[in-house]
Amino acid sequence: MSGLPLEGIRIIDATNSWSGPYTVQLLASLGAEAIKVESIQYLDTWRAGGTQLMEQEYLWERSPLWNSVNTDKLGITLALNRPKGVEIFKRLVKISDIVAENYTPRVMRNFGLDYPVLREVNPGIIMISLPAHGSSGPWQDYPGYAASIEQMAGIPQLTGYPDGPPKMSGTGFTDPIAGVNGATAVMMALLFRQMTGKGQYIDLSQIEAVTSLIGEAVIDYSMNRRIQPRRGNRHPSMAPHGCYRCMGDDLWVNIAVSSDEEWRRFGEAIGSPPWVTESRFADGMSRWHNQDELDKLVEGWTIRHDHYEVMHTLQKAGIAAGAVLTSAELLDDPHLKERGTYQTIERAIVGTHPYPVSSAPMKLSDSPVSIRRPAPLLGEHNEYVLRDLLGMSREEIQALADDQIIGNTPLGI
Amino acid sequence: MTEEALAGVKVLDLTHHIAGPYCTRILAGFGADVVKVEKPGEGDGARRMTPFLNDEPGLERSGLFLYLNSNKKSITLNLKSETGVKIFRELVKDADIIVENFRPGVMERLGLDHQTLKELNPGLVMTSISNFGQDGPYRDYKSAHLVAWGMSGARYNDGAIGRRPVQIGGWLTHYVAGLFAVLGTGIALYRRNITGYGQHVDVSMMESTILITCYPTVVYSYRGILHNAISKERMGLFQCRDGYIGINLFGRLNWEMLCTFLGVPELIRDPRFETPLAMVEHFEEARAEIAEKVAGREKMELFQSGVEWRIPLGLVPNTREVLGSPQHQARGFFEEVDHPVMGKVTMPGAPFKMTETPWQLKSPAPMLGEHNEEVYCQRLGYSKEELVRLGERGII
C-alpha cells in the first residue's frame, strides 16, 4: 500500500533552533503536514546559524543550518505576543493533532498557550515541550543551549584524553538527540491516541534525554563508586583501537581490532611486517598493554596510504576501519549515494544544494521518503494557512499584515 | 491510573550489544511485552561488557546489560538449529514486532527475513539495525563506535584543524542508532494499525550519526569551507576552582552580558572583540581574558549567578555530580532497580515524561533464560518434559 505513514496528521511547529525543529521535521518527512510558526518580530535564532558574517540581502534566508532542519514544512508568521496572534494560533490548534515547542516553560505560559489552555481548545491535542531542563523542577526556567546541555549531561567528562581536560564534541549533537526522542515520544502519544482518542502532554528535558545515553557510566558510579575515566580513542579491551594519520593534509582513519583472529588478518592485510608477530602484540591483553608502541607502528603504515584506501584494505580483510570523512567526501561517498542519504533540491535565494534527508537513518520498506519541499521562506504559506485552512478572507489577511501580526520581512533588520 | 502506549504489543527481541537493546528497552518501558531471545549458555555479548559489579565479570553482573535490558523477558534459543528456527517461527505468528541487529544477511540465511516472515504474519513490523544499512557497497563492512563517529563528518565540524580527531565519550553512536530504530518501529506500527500490513525498517548507524552532526556538508555546499571552525570556539570549557565551567564567547549580546557579569565591562568596547570577525581573529585572547576571571570561582556559584543574567553557563559535572543534580532529583529522573545478583542499582529512568502513558521502569534486566518456562510452556504449550529435552539438545 502506498502513501506515507503520517499522512493526515497536522503539526504546529512553534519550535526554534535545532532540537524541536528536528522533532517536527522527522514527522513531516514521514508525511505529516507541519506548519512552522515564526514572527516578523522574532525570527528563529537559527536563521543566523552558519551564515557568513557579512551583510547580504535576505540574510535570514541563507542559513545552511536552518534550511537543513526545516525542509518538508510550511512556514507562517504570527505575532504571539498580540491577542489576535494568540487567537489565530488557537484556531490552528483546533484543526491540528500536535503542537511542538521548545522554550523554557514560562514562554508558552506567558503567551497563554500552555497545555492546560490548548487542551481546552482541542481535547485530543498532543503537545510536546522540549526545554533544556524540562518543564518542572527548580531549574525549569534556566536557559540552555546545545553546549551547556552537552556539558550538563556529563558528556565532556567522558570525552578527551585521560591526561587532558574534558572535551566538547564540537557537533551540537544534543539538539538532534532531543529531536529524535521528541519524535519518538510523539509517536507513542499517537499510538495511544489511535487506540483511545486521548491526547496528552510530553515534557522532554533535553538534558535527561542525553544523559540516558550514558546509562552504563551512571551505573558504574552507582555500583562501584567509579567515575569513568576519559578514554581518548581507546577501548576498554580492544587494541589497536585508534585514530591514525594518513597520507595527505589532515586526513585520518579509525581502526578497531577486536580479536586475535582479526589481528592475524590485520597483519596480513598490511603486508606482514615483522612487528605484527612480535610476542608483545601476540594476544589482546599484550596489545592493549603495549598500545602506545603499537599505535606508532600502525601509524607508520597508515601514513603511507590514503585514508579511503586503508579503510577498504582493512574492511576487505574483515576489520573495522573507517576513513574520517570530510564534507566533500561524504557528499561523494558511493555508499551514501546508493542509500540516498543526501538529496539535492532547489530553494529560492540560496539556489541548489544537497541536504541530508532527515529520516535517512531509518528507511521504511513500504514508505520510501524523499524531501518533498525545501525549507519555507519567511511567511511563505501565510495565505494557504490563513485562507485555505482557517477560511479567512483576503481583507482579514491584509488587516493582519497591516497590523504586523503576519508578514514576510523581519522587522528591525 | 496511567495507561500504556504499547499495551498488548508483542516484541521478539533478537538484539545484542547496545543499539538494538536500547531500542527494545524503550519499547518495553511503554508497555510492550518484549521477549529477548538469547544464545543458550552465552547470551547477549553485552553480558560480558564492562562495567561489572565490583569489577568481577559474570553473565549476570554487567551494568551495561542491566541498563539496556530492563523490563524484558529472556528466553534462550539456538537459532542455528532447525528446531530452534521452527520454534521461533511459532513465536512470530502472534508477534507484532521483531527487532534485530545481526549483520545484514544473517536473518535471510536463517530463513527469518521479513519477506519470508510476513507470509506467516502479514502485520509483522521488522526493524533491522546495522552498521551501514541493509544495502549499499559498505553493507558488509564492520564498524565500532570510534569508526562510526569518524565517518559521520563530526570531526570537520569541531574546528580542531590538524589535531588528531578524538571520539565522543561513551557508546553514543550505538545508542543513537537505537533511538532511530524506536522511532522507525513506532511509525511502522502506527501505519500497520491503519492498513493491517507491517513493513521492514532498515536503520543504519552511519546515517544515524551523520544526522546528529551539525550539517557540515550543507555548510560546505553553501560556503565551500571544509572546517566550520566557529563551533569549537562556541563551546569553550574553562577551568575554575573546583572543576570546569562551559562558557559561550560568541554572539554580540552574549559577549556584552558576559563581560558585565564577570566585571570586565571594558572588554565590550575592546576593538579586538568588537565585531564578529575581530572576535574570530582574537579568539585566544578573548578566551584568556575570560579564563582569568573565572579561574578562582566555584562552578556552582558561577552557574547560579549566570542564570540571574540569563547567561547559559554549563556545569561540567562528573557522574557523581550528575547523579546528585537537584534538578534530576526533583524530577525523579534516576530510578533504582533491585536485581537478584547485582542488588540495588541506580540508573536513568524515563528519557522523557508523558502525562497519560509514562515510560516505566518495572523490572530489572532478566537472568539468562529466566522466562523459558513462561514463554515456551504458557505461550506455546510445550510441556516441562519437552523443555528439558530441548535443553539437553542445546536448543534452549
Contacts between the chains, C-beta under 8 A, distances in Angstrom:
chain1	res1	chain2	res2	distance
A	1	B	195	5.0
A	1	B	197	6.2
A	5	B	187	5.0
A	5	B	188	7.1
A	5	B	190	6.0
A	5	B	191	3.8
A	6	B	187	7.0
A	6	B	190	7.4
A	18	B	214	7.7
A	26	B	183	6.7
A	30	B	187	5.5
A	50	B	214	8.0
A	50	B	215	7.3
A	50	B	218	7.7
A	50	B	219	5.0
A	50	B	222	7.2
A	50	B	223	7.7
A	50	B	228	6.9
A	52	B	223	6.4
A	53	B	276	4.6
A	53	B	277	5.7
A	53	B	280	7.9
A	62	B	222	7.5
A	64	B	215	5.9
A	64	B	218	4.1
A	64	B	219	4.8
A	64	B	221	7.3
A	64	B	222	4.2
A	64	B	223	7.3
A	65	B	214	6.6
A	65	B	215	5.4
A	65	B	218	7.2
A	65	B	219	7.5
A	67	B	218	7.2
A	68	B	215	4.5
A	68	B	218	4.8
A	69	B	215	7.8
A	132	B	312	7.6
A	133	B	327	5.6
A	134	B	327	7.4
A	134	B	331	5.7
A	134	B	353	7.4
A	136	B	330	7.1
A	136	B	331	5.9
A	137	B	326	7.9
A	137	B	327	4.8
A	137	B	330	3.8
A	137	B	331	4.7
A	138	B	326	5.9
A	138	B	327	6.2
A	138	B	330	5.7
A	139	B	326	7.5
A	139	B	327	4.1
A	142	B	307	5.1
A	142	B	312	7.4
A	143	B	307	7.3
A	143	B	310	5.4
A	143	B	311	7.5
A	143	B	312	4.1
A	144	B	312	5.2
A	144	B	314	7.9
A	145	B	248	7.3
A	145	B	312	5.5
A	146	B	235	7.9
A	147	B	234	6.2
A	147	B	235	4.1
A	147	B	246	5.6
A	147	B	248	6.0
A	147	B	314	6.1
A	148	B	246	5.6
A	148	B	248	7.9
A	148	B	312	4.6
A	148	B	313	6.7
A	148	B	314	3.3
A	149	B	314	7.5
A	150	B	235	7.5
A	150	B	246	8.0
A	150	B	314	7.4
A	151	B	237	7.4
A	151	B	246	4.2
A	151	B	314	3.2
A	151	B	315	6.3
A	151	B	316	4.8
A	151	B	317	7.8
A	152	B	314	5.7
A	152	B	315	5.7
A	152	B	317	6.8
A	152	B	325	7.9
A	153	B	322	7.5
A	154	B	317	5.6
A	154	B	318	7.0
A	154	B	319	6.0
A	154	B	321	7.9
A	154	B	322	4.3
A	155	B	168	6.8
A	155	B	169	6.0
A	155	B	170	7.2
A	155	B	172	7.9
A	156	B	169	7.8
A	156	B	237	6.3
A	156	B	244	7.5
A	156	B	246	7.7
A	156	B	316	5.5
A	157	B	169	7.5
A	157	B	316	6.4
A	157	B	317	7.0
A	157	B	318	4.9
A	157	B	319	7.2
A	158	B	169	2.7
A	158	B	170	5.3
A	159	B	166	7.0
A	159	B	167	7.7
A	159	B	168	5.3
A	159	B	169	4.0
A	160	B	166	6.3
A	160	B	169	7.7
A	161	B	166	7.0
A	165	B	237	6.5
A	165	B	239	7.2
A	165	B	244	6.8
A	166	B	237	6.0
A	166	B	244	5.7
A	166	B	316	5.6
A	167	B	166	6.6
A	167	B	237	7.5
A	168	B	158	7.6
A	168	B	232	7.5
A	168	B	235	4.1
A	168	B	236	7.9
A	168	B	237	6.4
A	168	B	246	7.6
A	169	B	154	6.7
A	169	B	158	6.9
A	169	B	168	4.5
A	170	B	154	7.0
A	170	B	155	8.0
A	170	B	157	5.7
A	170	B	158	2.4
A	170	B	159	6.4
A	170	B	160	7.0
A	170	B	231	5.6
A	170	B	232	5.3
A	170	B	235	6.5
A	171	B	154	4.8
A	171	B	157	5.2
A	171	B	158	6.6
A	171	B	168	7.8
A	171	B	212	6.9
A	171	B	213	4.7
A	171	B	214	5.5
A	171	B	231	7.5
A	172	B	214	4.7
A	172	B	231	6.8
A	172	B	235	8.0
A	173	B	154	7.6
A	173	B	168	7.5
A	173	B	172	7.6
A	173	B	212	4.3
A	173	B	213	6.7
A	173	B	214	7.9
A	176	B	211	6.1
A	176	B	212	4.4
A	177	B	176	6.9
A	177	B	179	7.2
A	177	B	212	6.3
A	180	B	176	7.4
A	180	B	179	4.6
A	180	B	180	6.1
A	180	B	183	5.9
A	181	B	179	6.6
A	181	B	351	5.5
A	181	B	352	5.6
A	182	B	352	7.4
A	183	B	183	5.3
A	184	B	26	7.1
A	184	B	179	6.9
A	184	B	182	5.1
A	184	B	183	4.7
A	184	B	186	6.2
A	185	B	352	4.9
A	185	B	354	6.4
A	187	B	183	6.3
A	187	B	186	3.5
A	187	B	187	5.9
A	187	B	190	6.4
A	188	B	5	4.1
A	188	B	6	7.4
A	188	B	30	5.5
A	188	B	186	6.4
A	188	B	354	6.7
A	188	B	357	6.2
A	189	B	5	7.1
A	189	B	354	6.6
A	189	B	356	7.7
A	189	B	357	7.1
A	190	B	190	5.8
A	191	B	5	5.2
A	191	B	6	6.8
A	191	B	186	6.5
A	191	B	189	6.4
A	191	B	190	5.7
A	191	B	193	7.4
A	192	B	3	7.0
A	192	B	5	4.4
A	192	B	356	6.3
A	192	B	357	4.9
A	194	B	190	6.5
A	194	B	193	5.6
A	195	B	193	8.0
A	196	B	3	7.4
A	198	B	356	5.9
A	199	B	356	8.0
A	200	B	354	5.8
A	200	B	355	4.7
A	200	B	356	3.9
A	200	B	357	6.8
A	201	B	354	7.4
A	201	B	355	4.6
A	202	B	352	6.1
A	202	B	353	7.0
A	202	B	354	5.2
A	202	B	355	7.8
A	203	B	352	6.8
A	203	B	353	4.3
A	203	B	354	7.7
A	203	B	355	8.0
A	204	B	351	7.9
A	204	B	352	3.9
A	204	B	353	7.4
A	205	B	331	7.0
A	205	B	333	7.6
A	205	B	352	7.3
A	205	B	353	7.9
A	207	B	327	7.7
A	208	B	328	7.4
A	208	B	331	7.4
A	208	B	333	5.2
A	208	B	348	7.2
A	208	B	350	7.8
A	208	B	351	6.4
A	208	B	352	7.0
A	209	B	351	5.1
A	209	B	352	6.1
A	211	B	322	6.4
A	211	B	328	7.8
A	211	B	333	7.4
A	211	B	348	5.7
A	212	B	175	7.9
A	212	B	348	4.6
A	212	B	351	4.3
A	213	B	170	6.5
A	213	B	171	7.9
A	213	B	172	5.6
A	213	B	175	4.3
A	213	B	176	7.6
A	214	B	169	7.6
A	214	B	170	4.8
A	214	B	319	7.8
A	215	B	64	7.7
A	215	B	67	3.7
A	215	B	68	7.2
A	215	B	347	5.4
A	215	B	348	5.3
A	216	B	50	7.8
A	216	B	51	6.2
A	216	B	63	5.5
A	216	B	64	4.2
A	216	B	67	5.7
A	216	B	170	7.5
A	216	B	171	7.5
A	217	B	170	6.4
A	217	B	319	5.2
A	218	B	67	7.8
A	218	B	319	6.0
A	218	B	322	6.9
A	218	B	323	6.5
A	218	B	334	7.2
A	218	B	346	7.0
A	218	B	347	5.8
A	218	B	348	6.0
A	219	B	51	6.5
A	219	B	63	3.6
A	219	B	64	7.5
A	219	B	66	6.4
A	219	B	67	5.5
A	219	B	345	5.8
A	219	B	346	7.4
A	219	B	347	5.4
A	220	B	50	7.8
A	220	B	51	3.9
A	220	B	63	5.8
A	220	B	319	7.2
A	221	B	319	4.2
A	221	B	320	5.7
A	221	B	323	6.2
A	222	B	63	7.9
A	222	B	323	7.2
A	222	B	345	5.2
A	222	B	346	4.0
A	222	B	347	7.0
A	223	B	51	6.6
A	223	B	53	5.3
A	223	B	54	7.7
A	223	B	63	5.5
A	223	B	342	6.8
A	223	B	345	5.7
A	224	B	51	6.2
A	224	B	53	7.2
A	224	B	54	6.6
A	224	B	55	6.6
A	226	B	51	7.0
A	227	B	318	4.8
A	227	B	319	5.2
A	227	B	320	6.0
A	228	B	51	7.7
A	228	B	319	6.5
A	230	B	169	6.6
A	231	B	169	7.0
A	232	B	166	6.0
A	232	B	167	8.0
A	233	B	146	5.8
A	233	B	164	7.8
A	233	B	165	8.0
A	233	B	166	5.7
A	233	B	167	5.4
A	235	B	144	7.6
A	235	B	146	7.4
A	236	B	49	7.9
A	236	B	50	5.2
A	237	B	50	7.9
A	238	B	144	7.7
A	241	B	144	7.5
A	241	B	146	6.5
A	242	B	146	7.7
A	243	B	146	7.2
A	243	B	150	6.7
A	243	B	164	5.7
A	243	B	165	5.3
A	243	B	166	7.0
A	243	B	167	7.6
A	245	B	164	7.3
A	250	B	161	6.5
A	250	B	162	5.4
A	252	B	150	7.0
A	252	B	155	7.6
A	252	B	164	7.1
A	252	B	165	5.6
A	253	B	150	7.6
A	254	B	144	7.6
A	254	B	146	4.7
A	254	B	147	4.8
A	254	B	149	7.5
A	254	B	150	4.1
A	254	B	151	7.9
A	254	B	167	7.7
A	255	B	147	7.8
A	256	B	142	7.9
A	256	B	144	3.9
A	256	B	146	5.7
A	256	B	147	5.9
A	258	B	144	7.6
A	315	B	138	7.6
A	315	B	141	4.6
A	315	B	142	6.7
A	318	B	142	6.7
A	319	B	142	6.6
A	320	B	141	7.6
A	320	B	142	3.8
A	320	B	143	5.4
A	320	B	144	4.8
A	320	B	147	5.2
A	321	B	142	7.9
A	321	B	147	6.6
A	322	B	141	8.0
A	322	B	143	6.7
A	322	B	147	3.7
A	322	B	148	7.1
A	322	B	150	5.1
A	322	B	151	4.3
A	323	B	150	7.2
A	323	B	151	6.8
A	324	B	150	4.1
A	324	B	151	7.3
A	324	B	155	5.2
A	324	B	165	5.5
A	325	B	150	7.3
A	325	B	151	5.3
A	325	B	152	7.6
A	325	B	153	5.9
A	326	B	153	7.5
A	326	B	156	5.4
A	326	B	226	5.3
A	327	B	153	5.8
A	327	B	156	5.8
A	327	B	216	4.6
A	327	B	217	4.5
A	327	B	219	7.3
A	327	B	220	3.6
A	327	B	221	7.9
A	327	B	226	5.7
A	328	B	220	6.4
A	328	B	226	6.6
A	330	B	153	5.1
A	330	B	210	7.1
A	330	B	216	7.7
A	330	B	217	5.2
A	331	B	217	5.4
A	331	B	220	7.4
A	331	B	221	7.2
A	334	B	136	7.9
A	334	B	137	5.4
A	335	B	132	6.4
A	335	B	136	4.5
A	335	B	137	5.0
A	335	B	138	4.3
A	335	B	206	7.7
A	336	B	136	7.9
A	336	B	206	7.9
A	336	B	207	7.6
A	336	B	210	7.8
A	338	B	135	6.9
A	338	B	136	4.4
A	338	B	137	6.5
A	339	B	133	5.7
A	339	B	135	7.2
A	339	B	136	4.9
A	339	B	204	6.9
A	339	B	207	6.7
A	341	B	207	5.5
A	341	B	210	6.5
A	342	B	217	6.8
A	350	B	222	6.8
A	353	B	218	6.4
A	353	B	221	4.4
A	353	B	222	6.3
A	354	B	217	6.6
A	354	B	218	7.4
A	354	B	221	5.8
A	355	B	215	8.0
A	355	B	218	5.9
A	356	B	210	6.2
A	356	B	211	6.0
A	356	B	215	7.1
A	356	B	217	6.8
A	356	B	218	7.5
A	358	B	211	6.9
A	360	B	204	7.9
A	360	B	207	4.8
A	360	B	210	7.6
A	360	B	211	6.6
A	361	B	177	7.2
A	361	B	180	4.2
A	361	B	203	6.0
A	361	B	204	5.9
A	361	B	207	4.2
A	361	B	208	4.0
A	361	B	210	7.7
A	361	B	211	5.5
A	362	B	180	4.7
A	362	B	181	6.8
A	362	B	183	6.3
A	362	B	184	3.3
A	362	B	187	7.9
A	362	B	201	5.6
A	362	B	202	7.2
A	362	B	203	4.9
A	363	B	133	7.3
A	363	B	184	7.9
A	363	B	201	7.1
A	363	B	202	4.4
A	363	B	203	7.8
A	363	B	204	8.0
A	364	B	184	6.4
A	364	B	187	6.7
A	364	B	188	5.8
A	364	B	191	7.8
A	364	B	199	5.5
A	364	B	200	7.6
A	364	B	201	5.6
A	364	B	202	8.0
A	365	B	114	7.3
A	365	B	199	4.6
A	365	B	200	4.1
A	365	B	201	7.5
A	365	B	202	7.2
A	366	B	191	7.6
A	366	B	197	7.2
A	366	B	199	4.3
A	367	B	191	7.1
A	367	B	199	7.1
